[in-house]
Amino acid sequence: MKVVLQNLTKKFPARGKGNKGDVIAVNDFSFEIPDGKLIGLLGPSGCGKSTTLHLLSGLQKPTAGKIFFGEDDVTDLPAEHRGVGLVFQSYALYPHLNVRQNIMFPLENLKGKQKLTKEQMLQKTEEAAALVQLEGLLDRKPSELSGGQQQRVAIARALVKMPRILLLDEPLSNLDARLRLQTREEIRRIQKTTGITTVFVTHDQEEAMSISDLIVVMKDGVVQQIGAPQQVYDEPANLFVAKFLGTPPINVFEAAVKNGWLYIGDEAVLEVPGVSDREATAAIRPEGFVLNENGKFTCQLHRVEVMGRDITVVCGHKCTENPAIRAIIRAENKVDTACPTVRFDLIRQKVFLFDKQTGERIGL
């Protein structure tokens, strides 16, 4: 099911005596979600991603704009008639019902032509349970399940009616690190198996990048960039996107361009032909450093962290805005820890320049 958002805007009235004017949670959002794709809505808390999901589901009405499911305008259609499956951060399972009854519950509320027989409901319930690999747990109560299993019950309940679109609102936030990894892989497998258009809301960029076909990066209700995860990582539109994506985070420096060279502090660290002289912000991915005792970029060595296949060189520089610079290099490199400084060359495609005032990217 293709989903189209046209100039979608959602405003909330200001609260409190000192607050004037409306709060714009989603601001003029236009996007076409391709049929059968998994889209990650990504951004920090308060960026408008969950509000966008609630507008899609029909739980909230937009202040302006249109929402289409396929060719159908569903902007004013009540939530119960949109045919969406919604999974919340909290599992919202009925504690007194077993797994089978929790999954079946949406089917029991169908009326009219959609009403099913008991046998049909049981069959669909078992099919949904099999899809999330819960076949042997149907008689258990939610309290007898792990967090990951409870989340799978919530997903099965959303899928049992085979919705037109599936909406996931931070579904992994309550899980520990290992379960998060397992469950996000499970979500991707289920989405691929069913082919249901899915929107996945998260503030965790690693989650969004690992399972999404496309990611939408938001800030303060405004879309910053839309694209394939790797493309957005490799070609950030602005400094916010560059800083938000990546673990460890990108290293950011006060810099300047002079006579075709990028300067960080007093050092000319990279040739940038075609870029006019200006003050700028430079950002370097952790994997953009190459250890070289004669390198152009000098940093103060703090420590070396051995990670197995990689080494993280933690260092400092007077022009950085990060608490520390983190450079990831190959494990076979030998860092002289007795030396107070360490020198690098930079990998051009891992270095980005941004306008100092607007934060927009400057092409190299």
N, C-alpha and C positions, 0 to 999 in steps of 0.2 A: 504494500500500500504506500503510494507516494504521499508525502505530507508537505504542504506548502504553507509557509507563514508569510503574510504580506503586511509589512509596516506595523508589526505587532507592538503595541505600547500598553503598559500597565502602570497606572498611577495610584498611589495610596494617599489619603489625606494626612497632613501633618498632625502629630500628636503633641500635646503639651503647650503651655502658654508661650514659651519662647520660640517655638518653631513656626515658621511661616512658609506657605507654599506647599505644594504636593511633593511627595517623595516618588521619584520615577524609578520603579524597580526594573522595568524592561523598556528600552527606548528605541522605537522604530526598527524592530528586528525583522529582517526579511531573509528567508532561506528556504530552499527546496531540499527536503530529505528524500533521497532516492529510494525507490521501492526495494525492500529486503535488506537494507543496510543497517549497521549499528553505528549510531552517532553518539559521540561523547560530548556532553555539555560540561565545560571545564572552567573553573575560576575560583577565586577565594570566596569566603563567606560574605554574603551580602551583594554578590555580583548580579543576581537575578536569574540564576540557572534553575533553582527550584520553582520560582514564580513562573518561568517559561513552561516548565513541566506541568504545573497546575493549570495553566491556560490551555495547554494541549489536552489535558484530561477533562476539562470542563468544570473543575472544582472552583475556578475563578473565571470571571468574564473580563475580556480585555477592555481597556479604556478606548482604544482605537485599533484598527487593523482587522485582518481576516485570517481565518484558519480553514484550510481545505484538507480533507482526507480523500485522496483521489480527486474526483471532480466535484465532490460534495462539499458545500459550504457548511461547516459545523460550528461556526462562530457562536451561534446562539442556541446550539443543540445542548440539552441537559447532559450531564456526565453519564447517566445511566443508559443513554441512547447512542453514545458515541462508539461503543464497542472497543473500549480500551482496557488493557490489563495494567494494573498499577501495583508496584511493589515499593513499600516504604522502607525507610531506614530501620524503624522498629518493625518487628515481624508481624505484629498485630494478629496473632493467632488466638483462636478461642481456647482457653486453657482446659475447659471441661469437655472438649471434643477431641477425638483421636485424629490421627493424620488423615485417614480416609474421609472423615466427616468434615474436617477443615477444608480439604481440597474440593469436596462435593458441594459445599455450602452455596457458591454462586449459582450452581445449576438448579438448586432447589427453589431459587427465587425467580426462575424464568416463567413467563406467563404467555398465554395465547398460543400462537403457532409455534413459538420456541419451546414450549413446555415439553419436558422429556419424561419418559417412563423411568421407573426405578432401575430397570435393567440397563437402559441407555446411560443413565447417570453413573452407575457403577462402572460400566465399560469405559466411559470417558475419564472417570477418576483414575482408574487403573492405568490408562494410557498416559495421562499426565504424570502420574507417579513414576511410571517407567521412564519417561523422558528425563526426569531429574534423578533417577536411580534411587527411588525410595520404596521399591516393591516390598521389601521385607520389613518395613517399618509402619505399615498402614494401621496397625492396631495400637500403636503407642500414642501416649499423650505428649503434648509439646514439652512438658517438664522432663520427659525421659529422653529428649533429643539434645544433641550438641547444637551450638550456635549455627554452624554451617548447615546442619540438617534442618533446623527450623527455617533458615533462609530458603532452602530448597522447597520446603512445604509452601512458603509464601509465593515462590515463583510458580510452582505447580498450580496453586489456586488462581493465580493471574492468567495462566495459560489454558486452564481447563475449558474455557469457552472459546478458545482459539480467537483471541482478539484481533482487531484490525491492526492495532499497534500496541507495543509493549513499552511501558514507561517505568524506569527504575530510578528511584530517588535515593541516592547514596546507600545502596543496598548492602555494602560491605563494611560500613563504618563500625559496626559493633563486633566485628570478628578480629581475632588475633592475626598476626602477620602470616602464619602458615595457612590458616583457613582462608584469608583474603585471597592469597594466590590460587588456592585450589578452587575457590568459588568463582573467581573471575574467569578462570579457564572453563568452568562449568557453564557459566552464563554465555560465553562465546560459543561453546559447543551447542547449547540449546538453541541459540539464535540461528546458527548455521543450519541446524537440523530442521527447524520450523520455517525458516525464511521470513519470519515476522519482522517488519520494520521496528527497530528498537531505539529508544532514546535513553541514554545512561547518564545520569547526573552525578558528578563527583568533584571534589576539590583536590583529589589525588591525581597528579599528572601522570604518574607511572601507570595507574589503573587505566586511565583514559587512553594513553598511547598504546598500551599493550593489546587492547581488544577492539578498539574502534576502527571502523573504515574511514571515518572523518571525525575530526574534532572541531569544536566551536569554542574558542577562548573568549570569555566575557570579563568585563570589568565595569562596575558601577552601572549595570544595565545595558551597556553598549558592547556590541560584538567587536572584538579586536582583530580576530583573524579566523578564517575557516579554511581547512585543508586537510590532506592526509597527514597523519601524525609525523612521519619522517620529514615531510616537506615543511611543515610548520616549525619543526625543530631546527632544520637546516637553513630555513629562510624566514626568520621571525620578522614580522612587519614592523614591530616597534620594540622599545626597550622593555616594556611590561611583559610582552610575550616571551622575549629572550630570557628574562629573569624568572618567569613563572615555570617554564619548561626546563627540565634537566635536573638530574641528581648525580653528583653534587651540583649545586646551583652554579650558574655562569659567573665568571669573575669579571667585575666591573671596575673601570678605571677612568679617572679624569685624564683626558688626552688632548692632543692637538695635531693638525695636519699642517706640515710646513714643507714647501718645495717638493711635493710628491712623496713625502715620507710621514709615517705615523710615529709621533713622539709620545712616549709615556714617561713623564718626568723629563730628564735630560737626554734620554736615549732614543735614537731612531731605531725602532724595533721592527718595522715592516714597510716595504715600499708600496705605496698606494697611488700609482699613476692615474691621472685624470680626476682626482679629488681636489677640490679647491682648498686653499688655506683657510683654516677655521679652528675654533675650539670645538671639541667633540667629546662624546662619551664612547669609550672603547669597551667591548665585552668579548671575553675569550672563554670558550668552552674548556672544561678541565682537560679534555683529551686533545686540546690544541697546542700543547707544549711539547717540544722536543729537547731533551737534555743535551746540552752541548757546552763544553767548557769554554768555548770561544763564542757562545751565542750572544745575540744582540740585546737580550733582555735580562737584566740582573735583578734578583730578588734576595731578601734576607731569609736564610734558611732557618726554619723553626724546628721541624722534625720530619722524619720519614715514617710512613705507615705502610707496613707490608700486608698486602691483601691477598697474597697467593699468586694469582696470574698477573696482577698489576701492583704497582707501587704508587702510593699517593704522597707527593711531596708537598708538605704544608709550609708555606712561606709567607712573607709579608712584603709590602711595598708602600711607600709614602703616598702614592696616588690612588690606592684601591679604596673602594667603599665597602668591600666585604670585610668581615672580621678577620679572615685569613684567606689567602690564595690557596686553592687546591689544584694541583697539577697531577693528572694521571698519566703515568708513563709505564712502559713495558718492564716486567719484573727482572729481565736480564740486565737492565741498566744499573750501574753502580753509582750511588750518590756519595760523595765525600762528606760525611757528616761532621768531620773535623773542621771543614771550611765554613765560615760564617755566611757566605753567600752561595747562591746557585744560579747558573746561567742557562737560558733557554733560547732556542729559535722558535718561531711561531708558525703554525700551519694556517695558510691564508684562508681556507674555507671555513675555519673554525673561529675566525676573528670577524667581529661585526662592529660597524660604526653607526652611531646614532646622533641625531641633532641634539645639541645640548639643551635647547629650550623645549622643543616639541616631543622629543623622544622618538621621532620617526626615523626609520632606518635610512642610512646613506649607502648607496650602492658602491661596492668596491670594484 
